[in-house]
């Protein structure tokens, strides 16, 4: 739960940086722009729609999956209201860096807990298991697709989007080791990383 709270807080820092948000959040922002719903609320709604895609992939959610679907959005709504706006570019860059670091730490904590993958991550793993599509290809295809849709809906990309896309993988590998996942999980992560 601490990891998921970090994840939601990190997204809020990216939003407040106004330098671009992670690819999935470009999509969430676009929906938010059209519906008037808070970004965190959209995160929750989209998570449950993504879980519907798990049904044909024959995936089963774990406790972590359900907590992921709800908690990240709730925390994002709360944290975004608490983080002050700034027009100072240095502060905005700091927000972006803090966001990346907090999301990486949160990912290491919640993945390391081994209570089930998040709805969006599970979708990539399900495509891999069901159709033999590599995790790298599935993730790239899905994230680019939702980002492009998000752009057309009014979501914002920027340097932060690319910082996240390039930086999150290596940083999560570090945090997974820091939070000492089981040997089997580390082997699985290492295998997935080498496949990518």
ZADOLO-407537 format. One record per residue (C-alpha): residue number from 1; x, y, z. Coordinates in steps of 0.05 Angstrom, whole numbers, plus 32768, in hexadecimal, padded with zeros to 4 digits. Last residue first. Layout:
N
NUM / X / Y / Z
...
// end
This chain:
196
196 / 810D / 7F83 / 7E27
195 / 8118 / 7F38 / 7E2D
194 / 8153 / 7F46 / 7E5C
193 / 8125 / 7F70 / 7E88
192 / 80F0 / 7F39 / 7E89
191 / 8124 / 7F05 / 7E9D
190 / 813F / 7F33 / 7ED4
189 / 80F9 / 7F40 / 7EED
188 / 80EA / 7EF5 / 7EEF
187 / 812C / 7EE7 / 7F13
186 / 811D / 7F1E / 7F45
185 / 80D8 / 7F00 / 7F51
184 / 80F5 / 7EBB / 7F5D
183 / 812A / 7ED6 / 7F8D
182 / 80F6 / 7EF9 / 7FB7
181 / 80F4 / 7F44 / 7FB2
180 / 8127 / 7F6A / 7FDB
179 / 810D / 7FB1 / 7FDF
178 / 814F / 7FCD / 7FC5
177 / 8150 / 7F9A / 7F8D
176 / 810B / 7FAF / 7F74
175 / 8120 / 7FF7 / 7F7D
174 / 815B / 7FF1 / 7F4E
173 / 8132 / 7FCD / 7F18
172 / 80FD / 8003 / 7F20
171 / 8131 / 8039 / 7F11
170 / 8148 / 8017 / 7ED1
169 / 8101 / 8010 / 7EB7
168 / 80E7 / 8055 / 7ECD
167 / 811C / 807F / 7EAB
166 / 810E / 807B / 7E61
165 / 80C2 / 807F / 7E61
164 / 80C1 / 80AE / 7E9D
163 / 80F3 / 80DF / 7E80
162 / 80CC / 80DA / 7E3E
161 / 808A / 80EE / 7E5E
160 / 80AC / 8122 / 7E89
159 / 80C9 / 8144 / 7E4B
158 / 8083 / 8152 / 7E34
157 / 8040 / 8131 / 7E28
156 / 7FFE / 814F / 7E3D
155 / 7FBA / 812E / 7E37
154 / 7F86 / 8151 / 7E0A
153 / 7F5D / 8116 / 7DEF
152 / 7F89 / 8111 / 7DB1
151 / 7FC6 / 810E / 7DDE
150 / 7FA5 / 80D8 / 7E09
149 / 7F97 / 80AD / 7DCC
148 / 7FE1 / 80B3 / 7DB9
147 / 7FF6 / 80A1 / 7E00
146 / 7FC6 / 8066 / 7E04
145 / 7FE3 / 8049 / 7DC4
144 / 802C / 8057 / 7DD6
143 / 8022 / 8035 / 7E1A
142 / 7FFE / 7FF8 / 7DFC
141 / 8030 / 7FED / 7DC5
140 / 806E / 7FF7 / 7DF0
139 / 8053 / 7FCB / 7E28
138 / 803F / 7F93 / 7DF9
137 / 8082 / 7F96 / 7DD3
136 / 80AB / 7F96 / 7E13
135 / 8081 / 7F60 / 7E33
134 / 808C / 7F34 / 7DF6
133 / 804D / 7F1F / 7DD2
132 / 8042 / 7ED4 / 7DDC
131 / 7FF7 / 7EDA / 7DD3
130 / 7FDB / 7EC7 / 7E17
129 / 8017 / 7ECD / 7E45
128 / 8034 / 7F0C / 7E26
127 / 7FF1 / 7F2E / 7E1D
126 / 7FE2 / 7F1D / 7E66
125 / 8024 / 7F3A / 7E7D
124 / 8015 / 7F7C / 7E59
123 / 7FCE / 7F7E / 7E76
122 / 7FE9 / 7F6D / 7EBA
121 / 8014 / 7FAB / 7EB9
120 / 7FD6 / 7FD6 / 7EAC
119 / 7FAB / 7FB5 / 7EE2
118 / 7FE3 / 7FB5 / 7F16
117 / 8008 / 7F75 / 7F24
116 / 7FF8 / 7F46 / 7F5D
115 / 8007 / 7F43 / 7FA7
114 / 8052 / 7F39 / 7F9D
113 / 8068 / 7F6D / 7FD1
112 / 80A4 / 7F7C / 7FA5
111 / 8076 / 7F96 / 7F6F
110 / 8057 / 7FC7 / 7FA1
109 / 8099 / 7FDD / 7FC0
108 / 80C3 / 7FE1 / 7F81
107 / 808C / 8006 / 7F5C
106 / 8086 / 8038 / 7F95
105 / 80D0 / 8045 / 7F94
104 / 80CE / 8050 / 7F48
103 / 8090 / 807C / 7F4E
102 / 80B1 / 80A5 / 7F85
101 / 80F1 / 80AF / 7F5C
100 / 80CC / 80C3 / 7F1D
99 / 809F / 80F4 / 7F42
98 / 80D9 / 8112 / 7F68
97 / 80FD / 811E / 7F25
96 / 80BE / 813E / 7F07
95 / 80B2 / 816A / 7F44
94 / 80FC / 817F / 7F43
93 / 80F3 / 8193 / 7EFA
92 / 80B5 / 81BD / 7F0E
91 / 80DC / 81DD / 7F47
90 / 8114 / 81F0 / 7F17
89 / 80E2 / 820B / 7EE4
88 / 80C1 / 823A / 7F16
87 / 8077 / 8241 / 7F02
86 / 8062 / 8218 / 7F3F
85 / 8022 / 81F8 / 7F54
84 / 8020 / 81DC / 7F9B
83 / 801C / 8192 / 7FAB
82 / 7FE2 / 8184 / 7FDA
81 / 7FAA / 8180 / 7FA7
80 / 7FD2 / 8152 / 7F7B
79 / 7FE1 / 8126 / 7FB7
78 / 7F97 / 8119 / 7FC6
77 / 7F82 / 8108 / 7F7F
76 / 7FC0 / 80DE / 7F74
75 / 7FB4 / 80B8 / 7FB6
74 / 7F6E / 80A4 / 7FA1
73 / 7F86 / 8091 / 7F5B
72 / 7FBF / 8066 / 7F75
71 / 7F93 / 8045 / 7FA9
70 / 7F5B / 8029 / 7F7D
69 / 7F77 / 7FFF / 7F44
68 / 7FB8 / 7FF1 / 7F6A
67 / 7F91 / 7FD6 / 7FA5
66 / 7F6B / 7FA7 / 7F76
65 / 7FAB / 7F8E / 7F55
64 / 7FCF / 7F88 / 7F97
63 / 7F99 / 7F5A / 7FB2
62 / 7FA2 / 7F2E / 7F75
61 / 7F7F / 7F31 / 7F32
60 / 7F77 / 7EF3 / 7F08
59 / 7F8A / 7EF1 / 7EBF
58 / 7F66 / 7EC9 / 7E8B
57 / 7F7A / 7EF8 / 7E51
56 / 7F30 / 7EFC / 7E3E
55 / 7F20 / 7F14 / 7E85
54 / 7F5D / 7F42 / 7E8E
53 / 7F3F / 7F75 / 7E5E
52 / 7F0A / 7F82 / 7E93
51 / 7F43 / 7F95 / 7EC1
50 / 7F54 / 7FCD / 7E90
49 / 7F0F / 7FEA / 7E9B
48 / 7F1A / 7FE7 / 7EE6
47 / 7F5D / 800B / 7EE0
46 / 7F3D / 8040 / 7EB2
45 / 7F0A / 8052 / 7EE9
44 / 7F40 / 8057 / 7F1F
43 / 7F70 / 8081 / 7EF6
42 / 7F35 / 80AE / 7EE1
41 / 7F27 / 80BC / 7F2A
40 / 7F71 / 80CC / 7F35
39 / 7F70 / 80FE / 7EFB
38 / 7F33 / 8122 / 7F17
37 / 7EF4 / 811D / 7EED
36 / 7EE2 / 8157 / 7EBE
35 / 7ECF / 8124 / 7E89
34 / 7EF4 / 813C / 7E4C
33 / 7F34 / 8156 / 7E6E
32 / 7F35 / 811A / 7E9D
31 / 7F33 / 80EB / 7E62
30 / 7F6F / 810E / 7E44
29 / 7F93 / 810E / 7E87
28 / 7F89 / 80C3 / 7E8E
27 / 7FA6 / 80B7 / 7E48
26 / 7FE2 / 80E4 / 7E57
25 / 7FE4 / 80BE / 7E99
24 / 7FF1 / 807C / 7E75
23 / 802D / 809B / 7E52
22 / 804D / 80BB / 7E91
21 / 8040 / 8105 / 7E9A
20 / 805C / 8143 / 7E78
19 / 8082 / 8180 / 7E92
18 / 8048 / 819D / 7EB9
17 / 8070 / 818E / 7EF8
16 / 802E / 8189 / 7F1E
15 / 8018 / 814D / 7EF5
14 / 805B / 812A / 7EFE
13 / 8057 / 8136 / 7F49
12 / 8010 / 811A / 7F4B
11 / 8028 / 80DB / 7F26
10 / 805D / 80D3 / 7F5C
9 / 8029 / 80D8 / 7F94
8 / 8000 / 80A1 / 7F74
7 / 803D / 8074 / 7F6F
6 / 8054 / 8083 / 7FB5
5 / 800E / 8070 / 7FCF
4 / 8012 / 8030 / 7FA7
3 / 8055 / 801F / 7FC8
2 / 803B / 802F / 800E
1 / 8000 / 8000 / 8000
// end
